[in-house]
Amino acid sequence: MKLLNKLERKYGRYAIHNLMKYVVMLYGIGLVIGTIAPGLYNVGLSLNFDMIKKGQVWRLITFIIPNVSIYDILFVALAAYLYYMIGNALERAWGAFRFNVYFFSGVIFNILASWITYLLTGVSLSPSLDYVYGTMFFAFAALYPNTQFLLYFLIPVKAKYLAWFDAALYIIMVVQYIMSKNYYAIIPVVVSMANFLIFFFTTRNYRRISPKEFERKARFRRQMNAGRNTGNTTTQRGHTVITRHKCAVCGRTELDDDRLEFRFCSKCDGNYEYCMDHLFTHEHVKK
């Protein structure tokens, strides 16, 4: 998405890095609240639009705290570990900004689904982030389809098969709601899943968000930094030689090939010189 690329260039520095670490902390907070004050979540933290209309606007944020107790500690530990692993994998593949957009847009879609249901029925649902974590798993399976999970800690199953099974369960759930004429219950499922569908099917250049593409860019930056840090020097026959030209990306000099041509880039901040192979392909340095 061109819009997402523009937003990343403009606001990428504000992204929350290692976001899932803070999500795991929310599980810890939820455990404490659920153990010390079991009724507090429903009374003062859940997404209740009747209460929000009365001024309790903090519920738009506090509902993301998991409603769990000490009796759920084994499930919480397993879920927190799994979500942390999946979230970190997505952040490494996409970068912090794109993962932030994906996660928080899922949260917003949850709020939107609950709000639409409230407007249509007058009933204020109290959603959890289960659908958000579900869309995270779909994204993980799309990027790493052959990653294996141990089902029941014994049976190795690839992520793509688990994702298809998960999708089938969602479809069955929607069909059951339709057959029982409980149409409003479909809204949270469909709206929440829209996060995954929009993010992937409207991204025309999928290669830009693939793990291989991010690894290629990281490798390029490492090579570029290595070329800059060594200055205009090279080693020949065990001796350090000062050169007139040196490419800031690959580190080649006029001594490597007298047919090489070098040019300074006017768009980079600073005096960065490049060989013709990298003059038009390098990433511009902005300080």
Beta strands, then each sheet from edge to edge (+ up, - down):
strand 1: 148-151
strand 2: 155-158
strand 3: 233-236
strand 4: 239-242
strand 5: 262-264
strand 6: 273-275
sheet 1: 1+ 2-
sheet 2: 3+ 4-
sheet 3: 5+ 6-
end
